[in-house]
Amino acid sequence: MAWTWEFMLEVFRSLGGTADNIVQKSGPRGRGIFPIDPSKPIRLRVPQNLLIPVSDVEFVEDRMKIKDSAIVGNPERIFFENYQEAFSWGSVGRNEAAALIEALDDLPPDVRALLSSDFTMKLRLEGGSVVERAQRRFLDSRQIEKGAAWVVMPLMELVNHAPTGVPYDVSDGVTIEGVFPGEVLVFYMDMDTLGIFRTFGFASPERCAFSLPIQDQTGRRKILVQRRINFDSKLGSFQVPDFRMDGDTLVLSCLMIGDVKFPRLSRGIFCRVMKEAGKQDPEEAFDAILHHNRTKFLKLLEALEPYGGGLIPTLRKVVRYQLEAMSFCIGTREL
């Protein structure tokens, strides 16, 4: 039996999935999911048994498969591997992922060097062959954190991202629903423009901007900013990124440096964390971090100036969108 869209949905539903009022077709964002009847709600739910841990996935002769050692039912295994070949990795995913890696490889050497050293893209540029990097990039762009594991979510991964998209409901499998006049769009995760480009390869004007990694050992500051984006801790009623003390160094898992909706919040969070850590001069330290980030993005923009074509226009948008989000950092909100 050929794995047509209708047959794939039939098998998906037989394994506990829900796929109401949806069809795959092309739109402004490329391939995506659209409502069959825009006046009616769509509902898409991937059940827990079809959420495959990334650690259980491998590529065998350039086909995406579930490892023999994985504890996965045979019907689910058959569905996953046929789905991947007909609608995801094997249809256009392989070629799209390889095309992005090749476009990164075609960037001018000075631009590549900056992306690798300053913009957390070393693995995309230097982490193995084109095939290996394409496979890794594809998996990175198709997974979601569910509990303590990262899982691949068949069918759901066909839905495109928008900053204004609906959020995932991960309380029971992974679900999205609602009425959509056009393409069904979802908000992938808390990430900024740079993170979206690094993971998915396109430029998106995100609501927030997060700092590049930075270590500031000036005077008594001793601050280490990482780029593990999360809001897993709390200060009062506010969700904030994880932070901890390592000796006399304040380690921030990430640092928000701009928020379009709440422009006073970024500095407010940082000042409160600095106070909790007993650190002095939070305003000056925050300004130094902002300056560091602006300088890095302006340096990248300068490196892009002589060039055109390929990924250059996309990278220019990445810089502009990131700087725009950073500009929404005004005043301080007391937390």
C-alpha positions as CSV (number, residue, x, y, z in Angstrom):
1,M,0.0,0.0,0.0
2,A,1.4,3.4,-1.0
3,W,1.8,5.8,1.8
4,T,-0.5,8.6,0.6
5,W,-1.5,11.4,2.9
6,E,-4.9,9.8,3.5
7,F,-3.4,6.4,4.2
8,M,-0.8,7.8,6.6
9,L,-3.5,9.7,8.5
10,E,-5.6,6.5,8.7
11,V,-2.6,4.6,10.3
12,F,-1.8,7.6,12.5
13,R,-5.4,7.6,13.9
14,S,-5.4,3.8,14.4
15,L,-2.4,4.2,16.7
16,G,-4.2,6.8,18.9
17,G,-3.4,10.0,17.0
18,T,-5.9,12.8,16.2
19,A,-5.8,14.6,12.9
20,D,-9.0,16.6,12.3
21,N,-9.6,19.1,9.4
22,I,-5.9,19.2,8.2
23,V,-4.1,18.8,4.9
24,Q,-0.5,19.4,3.8
25,K,0.2,21.9,1.0
26,S,2.6,24.7,0.1
27,G,2.2,28.3,1.3
28,P,4.4,31.4,1.9
29,R,6.5,29.4,4.4
30,G,7.0,26.4,2.0
31,R,5.3,23.2,2.9
32,G,2.9,23.4,5.8
33,I,-0.3,22.3,7.4
34,F,-3.6,24.0,6.5
35,P,-7.2,23.6,7.5
36,I,-9.4,21.8,5.0
37,D,-12.3,24.1,6.1
38,P,-10.9,27.3,7.6
39,S,-14.3,28.0,9.3
40,K,-13.9,25.0,11.5
41,P,-11.3,24.1,14.2
42,I,-8.4,21.9,13.5
43,R,-7.1,19.4,16.1
44,L,-3.8,17.6,15.9
45,R,-2.6,15.3,18.7
46,V,0.5,13.0,18.6
47,P,0.0,10.4,21.3
48,Q,2.7,9.4,23.7
49,N,3.3,6.1,22.0
50,L,4.3,7.9,18.8
51,L,6.7,10.4,20.5
52,I,10.0,8.7,19.8
53,P,13.0,9.6,22.0
54,V,15.8,11.2,20.0
55,S,18.2,8.7,21.6
56,D,16.3,5.9,19.9
57,V,16.6,7.3,16.4
58,E,19.4,6.6,14.0
59,F,20.2,6.9,10.3
60,V,20.9,3.7,8.4
61,E,21.9,4.0,4.8
62,D,20.5,7.5,4.9
63,R,17.1,6.4,6.1
64,M,15.7,7.5,9.4
65,K,14.9,4.5,11.6
66,I,14.2,3.5,15.2
67,K,17.1,1.5,16.8
68,D,16.5,-2.2,17.1
69,S,17.2,-1.9,20.9
70,A,14.5,0.7,21.4
71,I,11.4,-0.3,23.4
72,V,8.8,0.6,20.7
73,G,5.9,-1.4,19.5
74,N,6.1,-2.9,16.0
75,P,3.1,-1.0,14.6
76,E,4.6,2.3,15.9
77,R,8.0,1.4,14.4
78,I,6.4,0.6,11.0
79,F,4.4,3.9,11.1
80,F,7.4,6.0,12.1
81,E,9.8,4.7,9.5
82,N,7.3,4.8,6.6
83,Y,6.1,8.3,7.7
84,Q,9.7,9.5,7.7
85,E,10.4,8.2,4.3
86,A,7.2,9.4,2.6
87,F,6.6,12.7,4.3
88,S,9.6,14.0,6.3
89,W,13.3,13.0,6.0
90,G,13.0,10.9,2.9
91,S,10.7,13.2,0.9
92,V,12.2,16.6,1.1
93,G,13.7,16.9,4.6
94,R,17.0,15.3,3.6
95,N,17.5,17.7,0.6
96,E,16.4,20.8,2.6
97,A,18.8,20.0,5.5
98,A,21.7,19.3,3.1
99,A,21.0,22.5,1.2
100,L,21.2,24.6,4.3
101,I,24.5,23.0,5.4
102,E,25.9,23.5,1.9
103,A,24.7,27.2,2.0
104,L,26.5,27.7,5.3
105,D,29.6,26.1,3.8
106,D,29.4,28.5,0.9
107,L,29.5,31.6,3.1
108,P,32.7,33.7,2.9
109,P,35.4,32.5,5.2
110,D,35.4,35.6,7.4
111,V,31.6,35.3,7.9
112,R,31.9,31.6,8.7
113,A,34.6,32.3,11.2
114,L,32.5,34.8,13.0
115,L,29.4,32.6,13.1
116,S,31.6,29.8,14.5
117,S,33.5,31.7,17.1
118,D,30.9,34.3,18.3
119,F,27.4,33.0,17.4
120,T,27.3,29.4,18.7
121,M,27.3,27.8,15.3
122,K,30.5,25.8,15.4
123,L,28.8,22.4,15.1
124,R,26.7,23.5,12.1
125,L,29.9,24.7,10.3
126,E,32.6,22.3,11.5
127,G,30.9,19.2,13.1
128,G,31.5,16.6,10.5
129,S,30.6,15.9,6.8
130,V,27.7,17.6,5.1
131,V,25.6,14.4,5.5
132,E,26.4,14.1,9.2
133,R,25.6,17.8,9.9
134,A,22.5,17.6,7.8
135,Q,21.2,14.7,9.8
136,R,22.0,16.4,13.1
137,R,20.4,19.6,11.9
138,F,17.3,17.8,10.8
139,L,16.9,16.0,14.1
140,D,17.5,19.2,16.1
141,S,14.7,20.9,14.1
142,R,12.2,18.1,14.6
143,Q,12.3,17.5,18.4
144,I,10.5,18.8,21.5
145,E,11.3,18.5,25.2
146,K,8.8,16.2,26.9
147,G,9.4,15.5,30.5
148,A,13.1,14.5,30.9
149,A,13.6,13.6,27.3
150,W,13.8,15.1,23.8
151,V,11.4,13.4,21.4
152,V,10.7,13.4,17.7
153,M,7.0,14.2,17.0
154,P,5.8,12.8,13.6
155,L,3.2,14.8,11.8
156,M,3.3,17.7,14.3
157,E,6.8,18.6,13.0
158,L,5.2,19.5,9.6
159,V,3.5,22.6,11.3
160,N,5.5,25.8,10.7
161,H,6.5,28.4,13.2
162,A,5.4,31.9,13.9
163,P,6.0,34.1,16.9
164,T,2.2,34.6,17.1
165,G,1.4,30.9,16.6
166,V,-0.5,28.8,19.1
167,P,1.5,27.0,21.9
168,Y,1.9,23.3,22.1
169,D,-0.1,21.5,24.8
170,V,2.2,18.8,26.2
171,S,-0.1,17.6,29.0
172,D,-1.2,14.5,27.1
173,G,1.1,13.7,24.1
174,V,1.6,16.9,22.0
175,T,-1.5,18.7,20.9
176,I,-2.5,21.9,19.0
177,E,-6.0,23.1,18.2
178,G,-7.9,26.1,17.1
179,V,-9.5,27.9,14.2
180,F,-7.0,29.1,11.5
181,P,-8.1,31.3,8.6
182,G,-4.9,30.3,6.8
183,E,-1.9,28.2,7.5
184,V,-1.8,26.4,10.9
185,L,1.1,28.0,12.8
186,V,2.6,27.1,16.1
187,F,5.1,28.9,18.5
188,Y,8.0,26.4,18.6
189,M,9.7,27.4,21.8
190,D,11.2,30.3,23.8
191,M,14.0,31.3,21.4
192,D,15.3,34.4,19.8
193,T,16.0,35.2,16.1
194,L,19.5,33.9,16.3
195,G,18.3,30.6,17.9
196,I,15.6,30.2,15.3
197,F,18.2,30.7,12.5
198,R,20.7,28.3,14.1
199,T,18.1,25.5,14.6
200,F,15.8,26.0,11.6
201,G,17.7,28.1,9.1
202,F,15.3,31.0,8.6
203,A,15.0,34.5,9.9
204,S,12.0,35.3,12.2
205,P,11.3,38.5,14.1
206,E,11.0,37.0,17.6
207,R,9.6,38.8,20.6
208,C,12.7,38.3,22.8
209,A,16.4,38.6,22.4
210,F,18.9,36.6,24.5
211,S,22.5,37.4,25.2
212,L,25.4,35.7,23.4
213,P,27.6,33.7,25.8
214,I,29.9,36.1,27.8
215,Q,32.2,35.9,30.8
216,D,32.7,39.1,32.7
217,Q,35.4,38.9,35.4
218,T,35.6,42.7,35.8
219,G,36.2,43.7,39.4
220,R,33.8,42.0,41.8
221,R,31.3,41.1,39.1
222,K,32.4,37.6,38.1
223,I,29.4,36.8,35.8
224,L,29.1,33.9,33.3
225,V,26.3,34.1,30.8
226,Q,25.4,30.9,29.0
227,R,22.9,30.4,26.2
228,R,20.8,27.5,27.5
229,I,17.4,29.3,27.0
230,N,14.8,28.5,29.6
231,F,12.5,30.0,32.2
232,D,12.7,27.2,34.7
233,S,13.2,29.2,38.0
234,K,11.1,31.7,39.8
235,L,11.7,35.1,41.5
236,G,8.4,35.9,43.3
237,S,5.7,35.3,40.7
238,F,8.0,35.7,37.7
239,Q,9.4,32.8,35.7
240,V,13.1,33.5,35.1
241,P,16.0,31.5,33.7
242,D,18.1,29.2,35.9
243,F,20.9,30.8,37.8
244,R,23.4,29.6,40.4
245,M,26.6,30.6,42.2
246,D,29.8,28.7,41.2
247,G,32.2,29.8,43.9
248,D,32.1,33.6,43.6
249,T,30.9,33.6,39.9
250,L,27.2,34.1,39.1
251,V,26.3,31.6,36.4
252,L,23.2,32.6,34.3
253,S,21.9,29.8,32.1
254,C,20.8,32.6,29.7
255,L,20.0,36.3,29.9
256,M,17.1,38.0,28.2
257,I,18.3,41.4,26.8
258,G,15.1,42.6,25.1
259,D,11.3,41.9,25.2
260,V,9.0,43.6,22.8
261,K,6.0,43.2,25.1
262,F,7.7,44.0,28.4
263,P,10.7,46.2,27.7
264,R,11.4,46.9,31.4
265,L,11.5,43.2,32.3
266,S,15.0,42.2,31.0
267,R,16.9,44.6,33.1
268,G,14.6,44.0,36.0
269,I,15.3,40.3,36.0
270,F,19.0,40.8,35.8
271,C,19.1,43.4,38.7
272,R,17.0,41.1,40.9
273,V,19.3,38.1,40.2
274,M,22.3,40.2,40.9
275,K,20.8,41.3,44.2
276,E,20.0,37.7,45.1
277,A,23.7,36.8,44.4
278,G,25.0,39.7,46.4
279,K,26.6,41.3,43.3
280,Q,27.2,45.1,43.0
281,D,26.7,47.5,40.1
282,P,23.9,45.6,38.3
283,E,23.0,48.5,36.0
284,E,26.6,48.9,34.8
285,A,27.0,45.1,34.4
286,F,23.9,44.9,32.3
287,D,24.9,47.8,30.1
288,A,28.2,46.1,29.5
289,I,26.5,42.9,28.4
290,L,24.2,44.9,26.1
291,H,27.2,46.7,24.6
292,H,29.0,43.3,24.1
293,N,26.0,41.9,22.2
294,R,25.5,45.0,20.0
295,T,29.2,45.1,19.1
296,K,29.1,41.4,18.1
297,F,26.1,41.9,15.8
298,L,27.4,45.1,14.3
299,K,30.7,43.3,13.6
300,L,28.7,40.5,11.8
301,L,26.8,43.1,9.8
302,E,30.1,44.8,8.8
303,A,31.4,41.4,7.7
304,L,28.3,40.8,5.5
305,E,28.5,44.2,3.8
306,P,30.7,43.2,0.8
307,Y,28.7,40.1,-0.1
308,G,25.3,39.1,-1.6
309,G,23.4,36.0,-2.5
310,G,23.0,32.7,-0.8
311,L,22.4,33.1,3.0
312,I,23.7,36.6,3.1
313,P,20.2,38.3,2.9
314,T,18.9,36.0,5.5
315,L,21.8,36.7,7.9
316,R,21.2,40.5,7.4
317,K,17.6,39.9,8.5
318,V,18.8,37.9,11.5
319,V,21.0,40.8,12.6
320,R,18.2,43.3,12.1
321,Y,15.6,41.3,13.9
322,Q,17.9,40.6,16.8
323,L,18.9,44.3,17.2
324,E,15.2,45.3,17.0
325,A,14.3,43.0,19.8
326,M,17.3,44.2,21.8
327,S,16.1,47.8,21.4
328,F,13.0,46.9,23.5
329,C,15.1,47.1,26.7
330,I,14.0,50.4,28.4
331,G,14.0,51.1,32.1
332,T,13.8,48.6,34.9
333,R,10.9,46.6,36.3
334,E,11.1,46.0,40.0
335,L,10.7,42.3,40.8
